């Protein structure tokens, strides 16, 4: 089969438009900074956010997923992990993250969401494969061990026993 350069470019543009249409909305640097400030001001009880805090954060889930390591440079990761935990308890937010899992930019946030979704029995084959790959990496397995805590060995067995695509 022979194609002209114009045909290849046109097909590439069509494919690009299709892919962009399926990814999450673009998030600006100012939206990220506003969200980071908001997270620090959300109401909490002890180390966990209140239901009101999770409700306030829910519309900003695309912003949370768009955060990068650079965005959180120097920030305590825990508040973002805690708000993720609260959001994961809600079905609409779980479904959104399942649909946009590949759009999570921050590596630890992606590991966290994969773990949360797996433990909620909501992990897609893509997420199971992601966790299996992470467990093969010494550095990522160490992060997962810290996230999961004392149940890490059981978690690891459950993940590795799953079928993935």
Rosetta silent file (secondary structure, phi, psi, omega in degrees, C-alpha in Angstrom):
SEQUENCE: XXXXXXXXXXXXXXXXXXXXXXXXXXXXXXXXXXXXXXXXXXXXXXXXXXXXXXXXXXXXXXXXXXXXXXXXXXXXXXXXXXXXXXXXXXXXXXXXXXXXXXXXXXXXXXXXXXXXXXXXXXXXXXXXXXXXXXXXXXXXXXXXXXXXXXXXXXXXXXXXXXXXX
SCORE:     score description
SCORE:     0.000 S_00000001
   1 L     0.000  131.541  177.589    0.000    0.000    0.000 S_00000001
   2 L  -113.437  140.516  178.966    1.390    3.404   -0.905 S_00000001
   3 L  -130.021  144.915  174.284    0.315    6.637    0.734 S_00000001
   4 L   -79.936  161.555  177.095    1.196   10.180   -0.039 S_00000001
   5 H   -58.974  -37.654  179.725    2.689   12.366    2.656 S_00000001
   6 H   -63.038  -40.089  178.541   -0.524   14.400    2.634 S_00000001
   7 H   -64.365  -44.735  179.460   -2.581   11.263    3.342 S_00000001
   8 H   -61.766  -44.995  179.124   -0.291   10.282    6.210 S_00000001
   9 H   -63.882  -42.994  179.648   -0.453   13.789    7.668 S_00000001
  10 H   -61.969  -44.280  178.458   -4.232   13.935    7.292 S_00000001
  11 H   -63.912  -38.586  177.655   -4.635   10.576    9.022 S_00000001
  12 H   -63.493  -40.437  179.051   -2.262   11.737   11.758 S_00000001
  13 H   -67.028  -44.143  178.430   -4.298   14.894   12.292 S_00000001
  14 H   -60.693  -45.587  178.860   -7.561   12.950   12.418 S_00000001
  15 H   -61.434  -42.830 -179.412   -6.023   10.501   14.915 S_00000001
  16 H   -63.203  -43.161  178.987   -4.661   13.375   17.014 S_00000001
  17 H   -62.799  -41.737  179.006   -8.013   15.128   17.129 S_00000001
  18 H   -62.955  -44.300 -179.450   -9.694   11.880   18.181 S_00000001
  19 H   -65.745  -43.550  179.583   -7.157   11.264   20.938 S_00000001
  20 H   -61.944  -39.570 -178.328   -7.388   14.842   22.243 S_00000001
  21 H   -63.756  -26.489 -178.022  -11.181   14.613   22.327 S_00000001
  22 H   -92.141  -12.624 -178.962  -10.982   11.592   24.629 S_00000001
  23 L   -86.706  170.339 -176.554   -8.459   12.952   27.108 S_00000001
  24 L   -70.853  162.917 -178.005   -9.251   15.117   30.076 S_00000001
  25 L   -61.152  151.370  177.465   -9.618   18.882   29.733 S_00000001
  26 L   -65.186  140.875 -178.757   -6.501   21.035   29.520 S_00000001
  27 L  -120.938  128.464 -178.198   -5.438   22.385   32.901 S_00000001
  28 L   -84.248  158.751  175.695   -3.540   25.657   33.213 S_00000001
  29 H   -58.215  -35.732  179.613   -0.657   26.294   35.621 S_00000001
  30 H   -69.642  -34.680  175.470   -2.802   28.829   37.484 S_00000001
  31 H   -63.770  -39.982  178.721   -5.585   26.240   37.953 S_00000001
  32 H   -63.180  -45.852 -179.175   -3.010   23.867   39.405 S_00000001
  33 H   -65.293  -39.434  176.636   -1.681   26.492   41.826 S_00000001
  34 H   -61.691  -42.726  179.505   -5.224   27.464   42.858 S_00000001
  35 H   -64.844  -43.742  179.617   -6.036   23.808   43.513 S_00000001
  36 H   -58.966  -44.610  177.703   -2.855   23.264   45.542 S_00000001
  37 H   -63.294  -41.871 -178.891   -3.749   26.271   47.745 S_00000001
  38 H   -61.626  -43.519 -178.336   -7.335   25.040   48.069 S_00000001
  39 H   -57.485  -40.707 -179.174   -6.238   21.579   49.215 S_00000001
  40 H   -69.138  -20.392 -179.168   -4.237   23.124   52.054 S_00000001
  41 H   -99.938   -2.915 -177.881   -7.304   25.128   53.150 S_00000001
  42 L   -68.305  144.828  178.808   -9.861   22.301   53.010 S_00000001
  43 L   -67.766  142.248  179.146  -11.492   21.319   56.312 S_00000001
  44 E  -142.466  160.505  173.756  -10.195   18.150   57.926 S_00000001
  45 E  -120.529  111.466 -174.922  -10.646   16.075   61.043 S_00000001
  46 L    64.967 -130.168 -177.940   -7.304   14.825   62.233 S_00000001
  47 L   -92.428   -0.499 -178.351   -5.343   13.608   59.256 S_00000001
  48 E  -111.238  150.692  177.418   -8.378   13.022   57.015 S_00000001
  49 E   -78.733  150.141  177.629  -10.496   15.479   55.047 S_00000001
  50 L   -75.232  167.814  175.780  -14.152   15.983   55.944 S_00000001
  51 H   -60.945  -36.951  177.207  -17.003   15.035   53.620 S_00000001
  52 H   -60.844  -41.177  179.770  -17.432   18.757   52.928 S_00000001
  53 H   -63.778  -43.168 -179.528  -13.785   18.944   51.827 S_00000001
  54 H   -65.458  -39.768  177.628  -14.181   15.985   49.484 S_00000001
  55 H   -62.512  -42.347  179.402  -17.336   17.532   48.023 S_00000001
  56 H   -67.217  -34.322 -177.785  -15.495   20.818   47.433 S_00000001
  57 H   -80.019  -24.777 -173.476  -12.534   19.019   45.820 S_00000001
  58 H   -51.993  -44.551 -179.618  -14.595   16.721   43.570 S_00000001
  59 L   -65.803  -15.196 -177.233  -15.052   19.210   40.676 S_00000001
  60 L   -97.565   13.297 -179.787  -11.273   19.683   40.606 S_00000001
  61 H   -55.462  -41.766  176.421  -10.457   16.025   39.953 S_00000001
  62 H   -59.273  -33.988  178.594   -9.107   16.790   36.437 S_00000001
  63 H   -69.157  -43.512  178.001   -6.739   19.316   38.033 S_00000001
  64 H   -57.040  -46.088 -178.144   -5.566   16.764   40.606 S_00000001
  65 H   -68.083  -24.692 -178.547   -4.823   14.235   37.862 S_00000001
  66 H   -84.710  -10.219  179.984   -2.929   16.859   35.847 S_00000001
  67 L   -61.722  142.187  178.745   -0.520   17.708   38.673 S_00000001
  68 L  -113.277  172.507  175.467    3.083   16.831   37.937 S_00000001
  69 L   -58.797  -39.496  179.374    6.104   16.157   40.103 S_00000001
  70 L   -63.729  -40.158  179.433    7.236   19.696   39.268 S_00000001
  71 L   -61.571  -36.623 -176.672    3.890   21.160   40.427 S_00000001
  72 L   -97.862    8.329 -179.685    4.227   19.475   43.817 S_00000001
  73 L   -53.915  121.753  179.438    7.951   20.087   44.174 S_00000001
  74 L    84.188   -6.605  178.861    8.569   20.917   47.830 S_00000001
  75 L   -87.952  149.484  171.290    4.943   20.212   48.782 S_00000001
  76 L   -70.748  125.948 -177.630    3.932   17.618   51.333 S_00000001
  77 L   -72.911  -26.149 -172.177    2.396   14.795   49.280 S_00000001
  78 H   -53.149  -46.274 -179.564    0.130   13.603   52.091 S_00000001
  79 H   -58.804  -32.784 -179.673   -2.760   16.099   51.576 S_00000001
  80 H   -75.656  -31.522  174.130   -3.024   15.060   47.921 S_00000001
  81 H   -69.702  -42.919 -178.133   -3.007   11.405   48.921 S_00000001
  82 H   -66.464  -41.187  179.253   -5.651   12.041   51.583 S_00000001
  83 H   -69.656  -33.478  176.047   -7.972   13.961   49.244 S_00000001
  84 H   -62.511  -41.748  179.736   -7.502   11.209   46.636 S_00000001
  85 H   -60.397  -45.693  178.352   -8.564    8.643   49.246 S_00000001
  86 H   -63.804  -40.735  179.135  -11.729   10.610   49.976 S_00000001
  87 H   -66.522  -36.465 -179.065  -12.490   11.055   46.281 S_00000001
  88 H   -65.974  -23.706  177.878  -11.960    7.348   45.588 S_00000001
  89 L   -71.318  -10.137 -178.380  -14.725    6.514   48.053 S_00000001
  90 L  -106.211  127.416 -174.897  -17.196    8.164   45.662 S_00000001
  91 H   -56.726  -46.630 -179.185  -18.374    6.210   42.648 S_00000001
  92 H   -60.147  -37.947 -179.922  -18.478    9.123   40.121 S_00000001
  93 H   -72.454  -38.484  175.091  -14.911   10.100   40.966 S_00000001
  94 H   -59.232  -45.995 -178.915  -13.713    6.462   40.827 S_00000001
  95 H   -63.999  -37.995  178.502  -15.306    6.090   37.405 S_00000001
  96 H   -62.943  -45.730 -178.879  -13.701    9.322   36.203 S_00000001
  97 H   -67.563  -38.251  175.247  -10.247    8.175   37.284 S_00000001
  98 H   -56.433  -44.220 -178.914  -10.794    4.745   35.715 S_00000001
  99 H   -69.156  -31.547 -174.039  -11.605    6.477   32.434 S_00000001
 100 L  -115.868   23.726 -176.875   -8.659    8.899   32.724 S_00000001
 101 H   -55.759  -40.770 -178.475   -6.088    6.746   34.516 S_00000001
 102 H   -68.304  -13.151  179.295   -3.543    7.199   31.741 S_00000001
 103 H   -87.189   -3.508  179.842   -3.870   10.987   32.176 S_00000001
 104 L   -73.469  122.278 -173.744   -2.435   10.955   35.718 S_00000001
 105 L   -92.324  -35.129 -175.930    0.871   12.792   35.466 S_00000001
 106 L   -79.273  124.311 -174.248    2.391   12.570   38.946 S_00000001
 107 H   -60.775  -40.258  179.634    4.095    9.159   39.368 S_00000001
 108 H   -73.844  -35.007  177.000    3.272    8.700   43.064 S_00000001
 109 H   -64.914  -37.705  177.850   -0.281    9.923   42.571 S_00000001
 110 H   -65.880  -43.425  175.923   -0.682    7.378   39.768 S_00000001
 111 H   -60.790  -43.084 -179.410    0.633    4.589   42.035 S_00000001
 112 H   -61.478  -50.343 -179.422   -1.710    5.743   44.789 S_00000001
 113 H   -62.447  -39.275  177.990   -4.790    5.808   42.557 S_00000001
 114 H   -60.297  -43.490  179.714   -3.909    2.404   41.105 S_00000001
 115 H   -64.926  -46.670  179.424   -3.654    1.018   44.631 S_00000001
 116 H   -60.104  -46.395 -178.982   -6.889    2.657   45.769 S_00000001
 117 H   -65.973  -39.433  177.737   -8.809    1.419   42.733 S_00000001
 118 H   -62.134  -45.797 -179.144   -7.382   -2.084   43.062 S_00000001
 119 H   -67.885  -22.791  175.690   -8.358   -2.249   46.721 S_00000001
 120 L   -87.096    3.757 -176.952  -11.878   -1.035   45.806 S_00000001
 121 L    59.356   35.444  179.800  -12.068   -3.891   43.277 S_00000001
 122 L  -117.403   14.344 -175.037  -12.412   -1.249   40.550 S_00000001
 123 L   -79.297  132.769  173.773   -9.121   -1.817   38.737 S_00000001
 124 L   -78.634  166.756  174.554   -9.156   -2.191   34.978 S_00000001
 125 H   -56.766  -35.143  177.527   -6.735   -4.615   33.286 S_00000001
 126 H   -60.261  -41.916 -178.973   -4.586   -1.545   32.454 S_00000001
 127 H   -70.566  -41.099  177.319   -4.330   -0.692   36.165 S_00000001
 128 H   -59.985  -45.288  178.807   -3.556   -4.282   37.149 S_00000001
 129 H   -62.925  -40.616  177.727   -0.769   -4.360   34.556 S_00000001
 130 H   -58.913  -46.128  179.462    0.498   -0.990   35.806 S_00000001
 131 H   -66.709  -40.519  177.806    0.677   -2.343   39.372 S_00000001
 132 H   -61.369  -42.721  177.035    2.320   -5.588   38.249 S_00000001
 133 H   -63.850  -41.789  179.935    4.954   -3.585   36.380 S_00000001
 134 H   -62.472  -37.822  179.797    5.448   -1.310   39.401 S_00000001
 135 H   -68.078  -19.444  177.343    6.000   -4.327   41.640 S_00000001
 136 H   -82.445  -13.839  179.571    8.830   -5.421   39.337 S_00000001
 137 L   -96.133  125.287 -178.099   10.608   -2.105   39.937 S_00000001
 138 H   -58.576  -45.299 -177.548   12.551   -1.950   43.188 S_00000001
 139 H   -68.692  -42.436  179.741   11.948    1.797   43.651 S_00000001
 140 H   -70.655  -36.452  176.803    8.235    1.678   42.791 S_00000001
 141 H   -62.925  -36.053  177.892    7.704   -1.430   44.920 S_00000001
 142 H   -65.659  -41.128  177.824    9.267    0.443   47.844 S_00000001
 143 H   -64.769  -44.310  177.970    6.835    3.342   47.335 S_00000001
 144 H   -60.647  -41.691  179.003    3.925    0.904   47.108 S_00000001
 145 H   -59.530  -41.449  178.282    5.089   -0.827   50.287 S_00000001
 146 H   -67.134  -39.951 -179.829    5.077    2.505   52.091 S_00000001
 147 H   -66.826  -44.886 -174.391    1.624    3.380   50.725 S_00000001
 148 H   -78.371  -35.327  178.961    0.039    0.039   51.538 S_00000001
 149 H    83.815 -147.714 -172.958    1.716   -0.457   54.897 S_00000001
 150 H   -59.913  -23.172  179.958    1.703   -3.727   56.857 S_00000001
 151 H   -87.086   15.596 -174.005   -0.588   -5.467   54.346 S_00000001
 152 H   -59.896  -45.087 -177.494    1.889   -4.999   51.502 S_00000001
 153 H   -61.698  -40.212  176.623    2.809   -8.682   51.059 S_00000001
 154 H   -65.372  -43.864  177.518   -0.873   -9.650   50.836 S_00000001
 155 H   -57.295  -47.750 -178.856   -1.495   -6.756   48.411 S_00000001
 156 H   -58.847  -45.172  178.581    1.460   -7.868   46.286 S_00000001
 157 H   -61.882  -42.869 -179.868    0.163  -11.473   46.126 S_00000001
 158 H   -63.962  -42.703 -179.845   -3.316  -10.296   45.138 S_00000001
 159 H   -65.302  -47.551 -176.147   -1.960   -8.039   42.390 S_00000001
 160 H   -69.319  -21.603  178.986    0.422  -10.639   40.975 S_00000001
 161 H   -83.114  -10.427 -178.735   -2.301  -13.306   40.972 S_00000001
 162 L   -77.369  147.846  172.604   -4.582  -11.159   38.770 S_00000001
 163 L   -83.525  138.000  174.190   -4.866  -11.681   35.043 S_00000001
 164 L  -128.150  165.484 -179.400   -4.026   -8.629   32.975 S_00000001
 165 L   -84.693    0.000    0.000   -4.197   -7.987   29.261 S_00000001
